[in-house]
Amino acid sequence: MDTAKEVPQDIQEQRRLALTWIRQMRTVRAELEHLLRARRTMPAIFARQAIVPFHPAPMNDLADISGVGPGLVWALGACGVHARAALIERDAASLCQDLGAVGTILNLRDLQMRAIASHGTLQ
């Protein structure tokens, strides 16, 4: 038996683990490069949405509407809607566009109807 060319089992195991780790790192690197390329080419709708810092809005009559919490009060305030009357008068389609992702999941016409129902009529 030629012992000079024989590699101990623990070294073979370490080599196998190192090669496995290198393959995994190459996969991770490829995935990260893919994500970076995707971010550079993301649709304009995501790229143009401004990030507005969250400052808790003072509670106003919007908070009296059923289903409206501080987060929605803030989002509406960032779009220039600070009162129930402004919400009712605002065009739902343009407000939906201004709200961005929130506008896509929110039924604004229903919210406007709840705003009207919350106090009966506008004052």
C-alpha positions in Angstrom: 0.0 0.0 0.0 1.4 3.4 -1.0 0.9 5.7 2.0 2.5 8.7 0.4 -0.5 9.3 -1.9 -3.2 8.3 0.5 -5.2 11.2 2.0 -6.6 10.9 5.4 -10.4 10.7 5.7 -10.7 13.9 7.8 -8.9 15.9 5.2 -11.1 14.5 2.4 -14.1 15.4 4.5 -12.8 19.0 5.0 -12.1 19.3 1.3 -15.6 18.1 0.5 -17.1 20.6 2.9 -15.0 23.4 1.5 -16.1 22.7 -2.0 -19.7 22.5 -0.9 -19.4 25.9 0.8 -17.8 27.4 -2.3 -20.7 26.2 -4.5 -23.2 27.6 -2.0 -21.4 31.0 -2.0 -21.4 31.1 -5.8 -25.1 30.4 -5.8 -25.7 33.2 -3.2 -23.5 35.6 -5.3 -25.5 34.8 -8.4 -28.8 35.4 -6.6 -27.5 38.7 -5.3 -26.4 39.8 -8.7 -29.8 38.9 -10.1 -31.5 41.0 -7.5 -29.3 43.9 -8.1 -30.0 43.7 -11.9 -33.7 43.4 -11.2 -33.6 46.5 -8.9 -31.9 48.6 -11.6 -34.7 47.6 -14.1 -37.7 47.7 -11.7 -40.9 49.2 -13.0 -41.1 53.0 -12.8 -44.1 52.8 -10.4 -41.9 51.4 -7.7 -38.9 53.7 -8.5 -40.9 56.9 -8.4 -42.7 56.4 -5.1 -41.2 58.8 -2.5 -40.5 57.6 0.9 -42.2 59.8 3.4 -41.0 59.6 7.0 -43.5 58.5 9.5 -44.5 61.1 12.0 -47.7 60.2 14.0 -50.4 62.5 12.8 -52.5 64.2 15.3 -55.8 62.5 15.6 -58.5 64.3 13.7 -62.0 63.5 12.5 -60.6 60.9 10.1 -59.9 58.6 13.1 -63.6 58.6 13.8 -64.3 56.7 10.6 -64.8 53.0 11.1 -61.7 51.0 10.2 -59.3 54.0 10.0 -56.3 53.8 12.3 -53.2 56.0 12.8 -51.4 54.4 9.9 -54.2 55.3 7.4 -54.5 58.8 8.9 -50.8 59.2 8.3 -51.0 57.9 4.7 -54.0 60.1 3.9 -52.2 63.1 5.5 -49.1 62.5 3.3 -51.5 62.8 0.4 -53.0 66.1 1.6 -56.2 64.7 3.2 -56.4 65.9 6.7 -60.1 65.9 7.4 -63.2 63.9 6.7 -64.6 66.5 4.4 -61.4 66.5 2.3 -61.6 62.7 2.0 -65.2 62.9 0.8 -64.5 65.6 -1.7 -61.4 64.0 -3.1 -61.6 62.0 -6.4 -61.1 58.4 -5.5 -59.0 57.5 -8.6 -56.5 60.3 -8.0 -56.3 59.5 -4.3 -55.7 55.8 -5.1 -52.8 56.8 -7.3 -51.4 59.2 -4.7 -51.6 56.5 -2.0 -49.5 54.1 -4.2 -49.4 50.5 -2.8 -51.9 51.4 0.0 -54.3 52.7 -2.7 -54.2 49.4 -4.5 -55.5 47.4 -1.5 -57.9 50.0 -0.1 -61.5 50.4 -1.3 -61.5 54.2 -1.3 -65.2 54.5 -2.5 -66.2 52.4 0.5 -64.0 54.5 2.8 -65.7 57.7 1.5 -69.1 56.2 2.1 -68.1 55.3 5.6 -66.8 58.8 6.1 -70.2 60.2 5.1 -72.0 57.7 7.3 -69.8 58.3 10.3 -71.4 61.7 10.9 -74.5 61.7 8.8 -73.9 64.8 6.7 -71.0 67.2 6.2 -70.9 70.1 8.6 
